[in-house]
Amino acid sequence: MKQHTGSVSLKKARSMNIKIRVHWIFKCLLTIVYACFIYYASSRDTSSVSLPTYSDKFIHFVVFGLLCLMICWSLSSVSIGSKSIYKIILAIGITSLYGASDEFHQFFTPNRSVETFDWLADTAGAVTAGFLWQIITHKWQIRKKLPAMNKATVRMQEN
């Protein structure tokens, strides 16, 4: 009977590493495309669009919350520190900075205005999305570990 030492062949390790890199590059590209969509949308003249009062803050909240979720998703394939919260804090920071740069960009766009409350809505959306990511991934990890724990319990009871 062959014993497994837990080691992986060099060829298999390289194959796994390439798959992880391709997967990570794909995630990053989708996130960058979405960020470019935000940039394009904020470059448009919206003077002819009428929105209810403060609904633009909700739009900022949702759009930048989704950006933060995508950044969390991209960073989920990378090792940064020993805790996942570091990735979430980094994603919130990146999203908030992108929101600030978006507001700065609107300063140079005709018929657009720079509003601190827009940036605060961007950051609030990012923080909410970051906490949502933490909750979802934590529950997913628990569900993933649960079957392994049940198998270990069964084995212990059999002995």
FENJOKA-V560216 format. One record per residue. N is the residue number from 0. RES is the residue in three letters. BURIAL is b if it has 16 or more other C-alpha atoms within 10 Angstrom, else e. Layout:
{{N RES BURIAL} {N RES BURIAL}}
//
This chain:
{{0 MET e} {1 LYS e} {2 GLN e} {3 HIS e} {4 THR e} {5 GLY e} {6 SER e} {7 VAL e} {8 SER e} {9 LEU e} {10 LYS e} {11 LYS e} {12 ALA e} {13 ARG e} {14 SER e} {15 MET e} {16 ASN e} {17 ILE e} {18 LYS e} {19 ILE e} {20 ARG e} {21 VAL e} {22 HIS e} {23 TRP b} {24 ILE e} {25 PHE e} {26 LYS b} {27 CYS b} {28 LEU e} {29 LEU e} {30 THR b} {31 ILE e} {32 VAL e} {33 TYR b} {34 ALA b} {35 CYS e} {36 PHE e} {37 ILE b} {38 TYR b} {39 TYR e} {40 ALA e} {41 SER b} {42 SER b} {43 ARG e} {44 ASP e} {45 THR e} {46 SER e} {47 SER e} {48 VAL e} {49 SER e} {50 LEU e} {51 PRO e} {52 THR e} {53 TYR e} {54 SER e} {55 ASP e} {56 LYS b} {57 PHE e} {58 ILE e} {59 HIS b} {60 PHE b} {61 VAL b} {62 VAL b} {63 PHE b} {64 GLY b} {65 LEU b} {66 LEU b} {67 CYS b} {68 LEU b} {69 MET b} {70 ILE b} {71 CYS b} {72 TRP b} {73 SER b} {74 LEU b} {75 SER b} {76 SER e} {77 VAL e} {78 SER e} {79 ILE e} {80 GLY e} {81 SER e} {82 LYS e} {83 SER b} {84 ILE e} {85 TYR e} {86 LYS b} {87 ILE b} {88 ILE b} {89 LEU b} {90 ALA b} {91 ILE b} {92 GLY b} {93 ILE b} {94 THR b} {95 SER b} {96 LEU e} {97 TYR b} {98 GLY b} {99 ALA b} {100 SER e} {101 ASP b} {102 GLU b} {103 PHE e} {104 HIS b} {105 GLN b} {106 PHE e} {107 PHE e} {108 THR e} {109 PRO e} {110 ASN e} {111 ARG b} {112 SER e} {113 VAL b} {114 GLU e} {115 THR e} {116 PHE e} {117 ASP b} {118 TRP b} {119 LEU b} {120 ALA b} {121 ASP b} {122 THR b} {123 ALA b} {124 GLY b} {125 ALA b} {126 VAL b} {127 THR b} {128 ALA b} {129 GLY b} {130 PHE b} {131 LEU e} {132 TRP b} {133 GLN b} {134 ILE e} {135 ILE e} {136 THR e} {137 HIS e} {138 LYS e} {139 TRP e} {140 GLN e} {141 ILE e} {142 ARG e} {143 LYS e} {144 LYS e} {145 LEU e} {146 PRO e} {147 ALA e} {148 MET e} {149 ASN e} {150 LYS e} {151 ALA e} {152 THR e} {153 VAL e} {154 ARG e} {155 MET e} {156 GLN e} {157 GLU e} {158 ASN e}}
//
